[in-house]
Amino acid sequence: MDKNKEKTKRDRFVKTLHFLEPTLPKGSRILDLGTPNDMSAYLQANGYEVDNAYGQDFDLNPEIIAKEGYDAVTIFEVLEHLINPMGILQQIKAPKLYASVPLSLWFAKAYRNKNDEWDQHFHEFEDWQFDWLLKKSGWNIERNEKWTSPVKKIGFRPLLRKVTPRYYIVEASRA
């Protein structure tokens, strides 16, 4: 990975940790709905106990994440890959949810990798759409933030990426 991509990834990890820390104490048990990844390793290195869901197909089997004993569930850039994200949101048993999604950009089409069906977005949300999905799934949003995703290139789109929010993260609790 080149230096710019590595720095962007590291910046997102730091922002995510700073979002969690005020309301999720160190030592909390987290079920991360994704395969083991650099973000879950970063959270572990910063004092959280993290279990992963190991790449299950949540559209077909949303009940597999209905596990007890966790302080929070994290879902970072996963829901956009699902056809029906409401299914897993309703199954979560933890009292807290921290989730981030890519926002829909008016100047870019939804992401699609034609060579890998797991690496494409079925949804890219507007913030109000994601808020509504959470509300209909039984969650109250406690707080949220938006982040840009600047790139180190010259051009119109890179300029727009410096000022247009690309990621939306929320903290929610059961309604």
C-alpha positions in Angstrom: 0.0 0.0 0.0 1.4 3.4 -0.9 2.2 6.0 1.8 -0.9 8.2 1.1 -3.4 5.3 1.4 -1.7 4.1 4.5 -1.9 7.6 6.1 -5.6 7.9 5.1 -6.3 4.5 6.7 -4.4 5.4 9.8 -6.3 8.8 10.0 -9.6 7.0 9.8 -8.6 4.6 12.6 -7.6 7.5 14.8 -10.9 9.3 14.1 -12.9 6.1 14.8 -11.1 5.5 18.1 -11.6 9.2 19.2 -15.3 8.7 18.4 -15.6 5.6 20.5 -13.5 6.6 23.5 -15.9 9.2 25.2 -18.8 6.6 25.6 -17.2 3.2 25.3 -14.7 2.5 28.2 -11.5 0.6 27.6 -11.9 -3.1 28.3 -15.4 -3.1 26.7 -16.4 -6.3 24.8 -17.0 -5.5 21.2 -18.5 -7.7 18.5 -17.2 -6.4 15.2 -19.3 -7.3 12.2 -16.6 -8.0 9.8 -13.6 -10.3 9.3 -10.6 -9.7 11.4 -9.0 -6.6 10.0 -6.6 -3.8 10.7 -9.3 -1.7 12.4 -10.2 -4.5 14.9 -6.5 -5.0 15.6 -6.1 -1.3 16.2 -9.0 -1.3 18.7 -7.5 -4.3 20.5 -4.1 -2.5 20.7 -6.0 0.4 22.3 -7.6 -1.5 25.1 -10.8 -3.1 23.7 -11.7 -6.8 23.6 -12.8 -7.5 20.0 -14.4 -10.5 18.5 -15.2 -10.7 14.8 -18.1 -12.2 12.8 -15.7 -13.8 10.3 -17.2 -12.8 7.0 -20.7 -14.3 7.3 -23.4 -13.5 4.7 -25.6 -11.3 6.9 -28.3 -11.0 4.2 -29.0 -14.7 4.2 -28.4 -15.3 7.9 -28.9 -12.2 10.0 -29.6 -14.2 13.1 -26.0 -15.4 13.4 -24.9 -12.1 15.0 -27.6 -12.2 17.7 -25.0 -13.0 20.4 -25.3 -12.0 24.0 -22.5 -10.7 26.3 -21.2 -7.7 24.3 -21.1 -4.1 25.4 -21.2 -2.9 21.8 -21.4 -3.9 18.2 -19.3 -2.2 15.6 -20.1 -2.1 11.9 -17.5 -0.1 10.0 -18.2 0.1 6.2 -20.1 -3.2 6.1 -23.8 -2.2 5.8 -23.4 -0.7 2.3 -22.5 -4.2 1.0 -25.8 -5.7 2.2 -29.0 -5.9 0.3 -31.0 -5.8 3.5 -29.0 -4.1 6.3 -32.2 -3.8 8.5 -32.1 -7.6 9.1 -28.8 -7.6 11.1 -29.5 -4.2 12.8 -32.6 -5.8 14.3 -30.7 -8.9 15.5 -28.1 -7.1 17.5 -28.3 -7.8 21.2 -25.7 -5.4 22.5 -27.0 -2.2 24.0 -24.7 0.1 22.0 -24.0 0.3 18.2 -21.2 2.2 16.5 -21.6 2.1 12.7 -20.1 3.9 9.8 -21.1 4.0 6.2 -19.9 5.7 3.0 -22.1 8.7 2.0 -23.5 8.9 -1.5 -21.5 11.5 -3.5 -23.2 13.4 -6.2 -20.0 13.4 -8.3 -19.2 9.7 -8.1 -21.1 6.5 -8.8 -21.5 3.8 -6.1 -18.4 1.6 -5.8 -18.4 -1.7 -7.7 -15.7 -4.3 -8.3 -17.0 -6.4 -11.1 -14.5 -9.2 -10.2 -15.6 -9.7 -6.6 -19.2 -9.7 -5.5 -18.2 -9.1 -1.9 -16.4 -5.9 -2.9 -19.2 -3.7 -4.1 -21.7 -1.4 -2.6 -25.4 -2.1 -2.9 -26.1 1.1 -0.9 -24.3 4.4 -0.4 -26.4 6.4 2.0 -27.3 10.0 2.6 -27.1 10.7 6.3 -30.9 11.0 6.6 -31.4 7.6 5.0 -29.0 5.9 7.4 -30.7 7.7 10.4 -34.1 6.4 9.2 -32.8 2.9 8.7 -31.4 2.9 12.3 -34.7 4.3 13.7 -36.8 1.7 11.9 -34.5 -1.0 13.1 -35.0 0.0 16.8 -32.1 2.3 17.4 -31.8 5.8 18.8 -28.9 7.9 17.5 -27.0 9.4 20.4 -24.4 11.3 18.2 -22.8 11.4 14.8 -20.0 12.8 12.8 -19.0 13.1 9.1 -15.5 12.8 7.7 -14.0 13.7 4.4 -11.7 11.4 2.5 -9.1 13.6 0.9 -6.8 12.2 -1.7 -3.3 13.5 -2.7 -4.1 14.0 -6.4 -4.7 17.0 -8.5 -8.1 17.5 -10.2 -11.7 18.4 -9.7 -12.8 15.2 -7.9 -9.8 15.2 -5.5 -10.7 18.9 -4.6 -14.3 17.9 -4.0 -13.2 15.0 -1.8 -11.3 17.4 0.4 -14.5 19.4 1.3 -17.3 16.9 0.8 -18.0 14.4 3.7 -17.5 10.8 2.6 -18.0 8.8 5.8 -20.8 9.0 8.4 -20.4 7.5 11.8 -23.0 7.1 14.5 -23.4 6.0 18.0 -26.8 4.5 18.7 -28.5 2.8 21.6 -31.5 0.5 21.7 -34.8 2.3 21.5 
